[in-house]
Amino acid sequence: MTTIAYNIRHGGFSLSDEALEMLLDRKGIPWVKVKSKYGGMDYFRADGALVNGVYSDDSFLSEYDFTVDRSDEDLIYAIKTLGKEAEGPHCWLATTELPAGTKYVIQEYDGWEEVKTIDEFDWLIA
C-alpha cells in the first residue's frame, strides 16, 4: 500500500515549520531558519549558502519543492509523527492508502483536495 497526503479544507496544502524542519532533516538537507526583516513569516534557506553576508537566490527552501510527491516517505512520516502539528495555516491534512501501482490524481477546488483513482471517472470514448 502507498500512503497519499492531501488537504481536506479550503485554503490549500501546507506544512507547519516544525513539519518542514522534520522533512528537511530526514532528507539530510542542512537548513537555517531566517527571520523576516519586515515582520513577515520566517523562511528557510540552505545552511552554508550565506556568502559575504548575502544568500544566493537558489538557497531558498520552499515547502512546495518537497510536497509535489504526496506519497514521499519523509513527508508521510512527518505528517503521521506530528499529527495536527504538521498542518500549515488553513490546512487540515489527511492521508489515504492506495494499492501500489494505482493511478490517481489529486483534484483541488479552492484548496480543498480529493484523491481520485482512475476507476472513479466516467470516461468518454471518442
N, C-alpha and C positions, 0 to 999 in steps of 0.2 A: 504494500500500500504506500501511496505517496500523500503527504500532507500538503495542503494548499492553504495559504493565508489570504484573507480578504477583509474588507471593511463592511460592516452592516449598519452604517449610519450615514446620513447626508453629511458631507464635509470632506471626505477623501481619506485614503490610506496614508497614515503617517505613524512614525515611531517616536517614542519619548527619547530624550537624550540618553537616559540610562540604557534603553534597548539598543540604541545606535552604538554606544560605548561597548556594550557586550558583543555586539555583532562585529565591530572593528577588531576587538581583542581576539575573538575566536578566529578571525581571518588572518591574524598576525600582522595587522596594519598599524604601525605606530602613529599615534594621533595626539593632538593637543586641542583643548577647547579654548576658543578665543572669545573674550568679552567684546561685545559690540561697543564701539566708541560713542555711538549716538543713541544709546538706550534701547536699541532693538534686541532681537534674540541673539543669544550666543551662537557660535557656529564652530565647525570643526575643520582643522587643517592637518595635513600630513606632518607629523613631527619631523624636524630636521629640514623643513622647507624654508626656514627663515634665513635669508642671506642679506647681510648688511642692513638688518632691521626691517626688511621687506619680504613678504611672502610672494612666491611665484604664483601666477594666475592658475596654474594647473594643480596647486596644492589643496584646493578647496575639496572637502569631502562631503558630498551630498548624500543624504539617505536614499534618494531616488536611484543613485547608482548601485545601491545594494539591495533594492527591493523590486527590481524588474522581474527577477525569477522568484515568484511567490512560493516556490517549493524548495528554495535554498535551505539546506540543513541548518546552517548557522542562524538564519532568520527565524526558522521554526523553533529552534532551541531557545532563542531569546524570548520569543512570544510565549512559549509554554512555561519557561522558567519564571518570567516576570509577571505573567498574567495581566491583570488590568494596568499594572505599572508600565507595561510595554507600549501602551497606547499613546499616540500623539494627540494634539488638540483636535476636538471634533471627530474623534475616531473611536469606533468600537471594533476591536479586532476579533475575528473568528477564524476557525480552521475547519477544514473538511478533509476527509480521506477519500482518495480515489485509487482504484487498482492501477498499478504501474502500467504505463503504456496507454492509458486512457487519454483521448484527445479532449481538450477542454479549452474554454475561453472565459475570461473574467469580463462580464458585461458591467458597465458602470452608467449610472444616471445620477448626476448632481453629487457625485462622490460615493453614493450607495452602490455597493458591488454585489454581484451574484456570480457564482461559479456554475457554468453551464457545460454539459458534455455534449458531444456530437449527436447523441441519441435524443436530446431534448429539443431539437429543432425540427420543424416541419419544412422539409426541403422541397423546393420547386424543381421540376425537371424540364430542361429545355427540349 
